[in-house]
Amino acid sequence: MKKLITIFVAILSISFMAMSCGDSENTGGGDAHATSSDKGSIGIDGSSTVFPITEAVAEEYRAVAKDVQVTVGVSGTGGGFKKFSRGETDISDASRPIKQKEIDACKENNISYLELSVAYDGLAVIANPQNDWLTDITVAELKKIWEPAAKGVVMNWNQIRPEWPAEKIELYGPGTASGTFDYFTEAICGESGACRADYNSSEDDNILVTGVAGNKYALGFFGLAYYSENQDKLKLVAVDGGNGAITPSLETVKDGSYAPLSRPLFIYVNSTAAAKAHVVNFVKYYIENAGAMATDVGYIPMKDDEYAAENAKFEEFLSSLSSPATAE
C-alpha cells in the first residue's frame, strides 16, 4: 500500500504515541467487519483530501474481502456530491459538510444518507523554501491577499507588510470544486467561495506543490498531509488567528489551537447502499480502521470515543432503514 509517510508524519506519530497513554486513539487493526464471503461493488468518489484515507482503507479491505470491488475516484468534494446526489456512488468523500444546494439535489432524487466523521486535517499555508521574510501571517493578511476585492489590486508582497519585497505574489490554491477551497475561503474570507479569481488553481495538489516549489515569491494552501509529503520542497507558514502565530501539527490541529484552519473530514453513505451487507461491512471496517489509516497517510486520528460515537450513529442509521442489512 502506497503511503504518504514522511519524516513530518513520523514526528507527529511519535508525539501521538507519547500522548496515547493518557488519551488513547483508535488504531484499528482489526478485520471483524470484513468477511471473505462478501461479494459486490462499492463506488466511492469525492474529495482529494479524503482520498488517501479512503484508498488506504479500501486497499486493506480488498485483501480481506477479495470478492468486493471497491473503486475510489477523485473529482473534488463538490464533484463527488454531484455524483452522489444522482445516485451514481455509494459513498462520497468530503472535506467539508454537505451544502444546502447539494442537500436539495439529494432530496430531488430521493437520496438519503448519513454523514460520518473519519479524521481531522489542518490546512497548510505554504511558501517557497527560499522565502526568507515570511515566517507567520495573520488571518487578516490572508484575507487581504485572497478576498475577491484583491483581484488586480493586491499584487505584491510589500502591499501586505512594507518590509516585504516589492515582488509579485504568485498564488496557488485548489480549484472551486475542492472542499479545501470552500473551507479556506469560508474560514479566511468569511464566505465559502469568496475568492479572487486571478490565482493558479488546480484540483491536483501535486501541481500546487510544484508551482510553489518552483517560485521564490509563491504562496499557496492545501491540506496539511500534502505538505507532510513534500516538506523538503516547501516552507510551512504559521497562522495567527488572534491568539498568536500557530504552526499546524498533530497537537495544534487536534486541540483546535490552529484556528481557524483545522477541520474534520467526512464520508457520506447512501442509504440504499447501506441496505447491502457488503457496504455495511465496509463502512464498519472503515470506522474501525480510520484512526490507523489517518496516521499512516499524514492526517490526525479522532479519539476512541469519537469513533465509537460514529459507529453508534451508523448502527442507529441502519436500524432506521426499512430493511436494514445485517453485517456478517
C-alpha positions as MATLAB code, in Angstrom:
seq = 'MKKLITIFVAILSISFMAMSCGDSENTGGGDAHATSSDKGSIGIDGSSTVFPITEAVAEEYRAVAKDVQVTVGVSGTGGGFKKFSRGETDISDASRPIKQKEIDACKENNISYLELSVAYDGLAVIANPQNDWLTDITVAELKKIWEPAAKGVVMNWNQIRPEWPAEKIELYGPGTASGTFDYFTEAICGESGACRADYNSSEDDNILVTGVAGNKYALGFFGLAYYSENQDKLKLVAVDGGNGAITPSLETVKDGSYAPLSRPLFIYVNSTAAAKAHVVNFVKYYIENAGAMATDVGYIPMKDDEYAAENAKFEEFLSSLSSPATAE';
ca = [
       0.000    0.000    0.000;
       1.463    3.269   -1.076;
       1.616    5.523    1.942;
       2.401    9.185    2.248;
       4.528    8.643    5.345;
       7.235   11.253    5.732;
       9.630   12.493    8.391;
       6.995   15.058    9.381;
       4.381   12.355    9.858;
       6.860   10.270   11.813;
       7.439   13.150   14.195;
       3.703   13.590   14.631;
       3.330    9.862   15.211;
       5.951    9.956   17.964;
       4.089   12.830   19.601;
       0.868   10.922   19.223;
       2.355    7.826   20.854;
       3.584    9.900   23.759;
       0.079   11.243   24.257;
      -1.627    7.883   23.879;
      -1.099    6.781   27.478;
      -3.461    9.449   28.688;
      -5.621    9.826   25.589;
      -5.690    6.662   23.549;
      -6.564    6.968   19.880;
      -8.305    4.428   17.713;
      -5.659    2.465   15.860;
      -7.935   -0.047   14.203;
      -6.014   -3.093   13.091;
      -8.985   -5.454   13.093;
     -10.949   -7.095   10.312;
     -14.027   -8.007   12.353;
     -16.263   -6.351    9.770;
     -14.671   -7.784    6.642;
     -15.620  -11.282    5.549;
     -14.313  -13.472    2.770;
     -17.914  -14.297    1.800;
     -18.732  -10.668    0.928;
     -19.459  -10.022   -2.744;
     -20.401   -6.889   -4.640;
     -19.082   -3.494   -5.650;
     -18.711   -0.181   -3.847;
     -18.347    3.094   -5.727;
     -16.675    5.997   -3.931;
     -15.771    9.454   -5.234;
     -15.153   12.963   -3.974;
     -12.512   14.857   -2.033;
      -8.850   14.625   -2.993;
      -8.072   15.343    0.659;
     -10.038   12.376    1.992;
      -8.911   10.124   -0.876;
      -5.666    8.926    0.777;
      -7.520    7.662    3.851;
     -10.319    6.028    1.871;
      -7.921    4.429   -0.599;
      -5.785    3.098    2.258;
      -8.853    1.581    3.931;
     -10.085    0.198    0.601;
      -6.749   -1.419   -0.159;
      -6.659   -3.176    3.198;
     -10.305   -4.209    2.816;
      -9.722   -5.684   -0.652;
      -7.139   -8.012    0.842;
      -9.735   -9.451    3.227;
     -12.933   -9.294    1.155;
     -11.457  -10.346   -2.173;
     -14.811  -10.504   -3.965;
     -15.748   -6.908   -3.140;
     -14.724   -4.420   -5.824;
     -14.019   -1.048   -4.200;
     -13.290    1.814   -6.591;
     -12.206    5.215   -5.273;
     -12.330    8.245   -7.550;
     -11.194   11.841   -7.085;
     -13.392   14.587   -8.506;
     -13.280   17.014   -5.589;
     -15.823   17.342   -2.799;
     -18.276   19.253   -4.996;
     -17.857   16.894   -7.932;
     -18.302   13.912   -5.634;
     -21.538   15.293   -4.219;
     -22.891   15.812   -7.750;
     -22.388   12.116   -8.481;
     -23.668   11.147   -5.034;
     -26.847   13.220   -5.425;
     -27.582   11.419   -8.703;
     -27.181    8.032   -7.069;
     -24.029    7.243   -9.045;
     -21.892    6.455   -5.994;
     -22.421    4.595   -2.734;
     -20.095    6.719   -0.601;
     -18.886   10.295   -1.046;
     -15.612   11.579    0.378;
     -15.876   15.172    1.624;
     -13.509   17.675    3.206;
     -16.426   19.893    4.244;
     -20.048   19.352    5.272;
     -22.612   18.982    2.506;
     -24.044   22.297    1.249;
     -27.738   23.156    1.122;
     -27.838   23.031   -2.673;
     -26.351   19.531   -2.517;
     -28.851   18.511    0.156;
     -31.630   19.765   -2.116;
     -30.205   17.835   -5.075;
     -30.220   14.656   -2.989;
     -33.828   15.264   -1.952;
     -34.888   15.797   -5.551;
     -33.520   12.356   -6.404;
     -34.783   10.686   -3.209;
     -31.253   10.149   -1.951;
     -30.969    9.866    1.813;
     -27.623    9.495    3.521;
     -25.563    9.570    6.696;
     -22.579   11.828    7.427;
     -19.697   10.207    9.301;
     -16.533   11.927   10.543;
     -13.349    9.928    9.940;
     -10.360   12.129   10.866;
      -9.068   15.670   11.320;
      -6.955   17.770    8.994;
      -5.329   21.166    9.011;
      -4.958   23.454    6.015;
      -1.330   24.349    5.428;
      -0.289   27.795    4.245;
       2.922   27.196    2.349;
       5.708   29.214    0.741;
       8.899   28.554   -1.177;
      11.900   27.499    0.974;
      13.888   30.451   -0.424;
      11.339   32.829    1.085;
      13.321   34.376    3.955;
      10.833   37.072    5.008;
       7.683   35.079    5.725;
       7.502   33.005    8.906;
       3.976   33.808   10.016;
       0.900   35.553    8.673;
      -2.362   36.741   10.208;
      -5.849   35.773    9.113;
      -6.465   39.438    8.250;
      -3.404   39.440    5.984;
      -4.514   36.217    4.317;
      -7.910   37.764    3.711;
      -6.300   40.853    2.208;
      -4.449   38.593   -0.230;
      -7.243   36.161   -1.119;
     -10.545   38.089   -0.925;
     -12.366   38.888   -4.202;
     -11.546   42.613   -3.919;
      -7.817   41.774   -4.057;
      -8.020   40.764   -7.712;
      -5.777   43.051   -9.752;
      -5.187   45.251   -6.689;
      -3.167   43.380   -4.074;
      -0.378   42.037   -6.218;
       2.938   42.480   -4.385;
       4.363   41.251   -1.112;
       5.109   44.756    0.186;
       1.398   45.579   -0.011;
       0.914   43.171    2.887;
       3.834   44.371    5.013;
       6.013   47.293    3.879;
       9.223   45.489    4.807;
       8.445   42.588    2.489;
       9.790   42.550   -1.121;
       8.253   44.671   -3.868;
       7.740   41.481   -5.863;
       4.586   39.929   -7.262;
       2.907   37.267   -5.117;
       2.333   34.132   -7.196;
      -0.716   32.477   -5.686;
      -1.545   28.766   -5.825;
      -4.617   27.020   -4.444;
      -7.229   24.309   -5.047;
      -9.931   24.796   -7.666;
     -13.500   25.796   -6.907;
     -14.754   22.185   -6.858;
     -12.493   21.420   -3.911;
     -13.761   21.199   -0.358;
     -10.403   22.624    0.691;
     -11.159   25.736   -1.385;
     -14.596   26.026    0.230;
     -13.211   25.636    3.733;
     -10.324   28.057    3.253;
     -12.448   30.788    1.710;
     -15.090   30.494    4.424;
     -12.513   30.497    7.235;
     -10.363   33.283    5.794;
     -12.649   35.408    3.608;
     -15.846   34.905    5.594;
     -17.871   33.231    2.860;
     -17.485   29.909    1.092;
     -16.335   30.505   -2.473;
     -15.439   34.169   -1.889;
     -12.011   34.378   -3.510;
     -10.046   36.340   -6.063;
     -10.086   34.649   -9.454;
      -6.567   35.563  -10.587;
      -4.623   32.739   -8.967;
      -3.158   29.446  -10.188;
      -5.756   26.801   -9.389;
      -5.791   23.035   -9.696;
      -7.677   20.082   -8.249;
      -4.340   18.227   -8.287;
      -2.396   19.097   -5.136;
       0.813   17.875   -6.741;
       0.558   20.657   -9.318;
       0.219   23.173   -6.485;
       3.288   21.720   -4.775;
       5.292   22.028   -7.991;
       4.138   25.607   -8.526;
       5.086   26.840   -5.061;
       8.310   24.836   -5.004;
       9.372   26.432   -8.287;
       8.831   30.112   -7.433;
      10.554   32.049   -4.651;
       7.647   34.517   -4.460;
       4.853   31.929   -4.394;
       2.248   31.457   -1.676;
      -0.352   28.711   -1.531;
      -2.554   26.495    0.594;
      -3.768   22.900    0.679;
      -4.232   20.005    3.104;
      -1.535   19.524    5.732;
      -0.829   15.956    4.583;
       0.394   17.216    1.223;
       2.866   19.491    2.962;
       3.976   16.486    5.009;
       4.663   14.564    1.829;
       6.603   17.439    0.273;
       8.197   19.254    3.197;
      11.635   19.083    1.584;
      10.287   21.295   -1.224;
       8.133   23.707    0.784;
       8.122   26.063    3.750;
       5.315   25.853    6.318;
       3.900   29.200    7.464;
       2.455   29.739   10.953;
      -1.003   31.369   11.054;
      -2.176   33.891   13.633;
      -5.906   33.530   14.168;
      -5.953   36.036   17.017;
      -4.034   34.202   19.723;
      -0.545   34.332   18.281;
       1.104   32.544   15.382;
       0.447   28.787   15.480;
       2.090   26.166   13.295;
      -0.139   23.232   12.306;
       0.786   19.925   13.958;
      -0.838   16.866   15.482;
      -1.415   18.690   18.748;
      -2.493   22.093   17.401;
      -4.943   20.641   14.888;
      -6.419   18.224   17.411;
      -6.837   20.755   20.211;
      -8.184   23.427   17.864;
      -5.495   25.999   18.663;
      -4.532   26.055   14.988;
      -7.538   28.194   14.217;
      -9.383   28.756   12.015;
      -7.727   26.267    9.658;
      -8.426   22.964   11.460;
     -11.294   20.819   10.172;
     -12.940   17.390   10.309;
     -13.031   15.067    7.283;
     -16.128   13.074    6.290;
     -17.634   10.252    4.319;
     -21.314   10.219    3.313;
     -23.102    6.886    2.986;
     -26.094    6.402    0.679;
     -28.993    4.697    2.491;
     -29.749    2.464   -0.494;
     -26.152    1.254   -0.475;
     -26.410    0.686    3.276;
     -29.100   -1.906    2.591;
     -26.328   -4.133    1.220;
     -24.355   -6.242    3.672;
     -21.001   -5.789    1.936;
     -21.362   -1.990    2.107;
     -22.301   -2.180    5.795;
     -19.249   -4.321    6.448;
     -17.010   -1.916    4.560;
     -18.278    1.138    6.443;
     -17.838   -0.613    9.787;
     -14.343   -1.640    8.740;
     -13.652    1.961    7.716;
     -14.729    3.363   11.089;
     -12.753    0.699   12.940;
      -9.542    1.345   10.980;
      -9.806    5.053   10.144;
      -7.555    6.059   13.043;
      -4.657    3.877   11.899;
      -5.111    4.795    8.250;
      -5.306    8.518    9.040;
      -1.997    8.341   10.904;
      -0.369    6.348    8.102;
      -1.228    8.919    5.434;
      -0.464   12.015    7.481;
      -3.796   13.043    8.987;
      -4.885   13.298   12.597;
      -6.985   10.465   14.040;
     -10.001   11.139   16.217;
     -10.315    9.835   19.773;
     -11.527    6.326   20.509;
     -14.788    7.623   21.942;
     -15.363    9.745   18.828;
     -15.014    6.695   16.578;
     -17.302    4.784   18.935;
     -19.870    7.572   18.586;
     -19.642    7.430   14.783;
     -20.139    3.671   14.866;
     -23.178    4.088   17.121;
     -24.524    6.716   14.723;
     -24.125    4.252   11.850;
     -25.881    1.494   13.789;
     -28.777    3.847   14.511;
     -28.889    4.794   10.840;
     -29.106    1.140    9.849;
     -31.891    0.483   12.337;
     -33.856    3.389   10.865;
     -33.891    1.854    7.396;
     -36.959   -0.110    6.407;
     -34.887   -3.175    5.527;
     -31.505   -2.694    7.133;
     -28.739   -5.110    6.270;
     -27.020   -7.039    8.988;
     -23.240   -7.032    8.904;
     -21.837  -10.517    8.634;
];
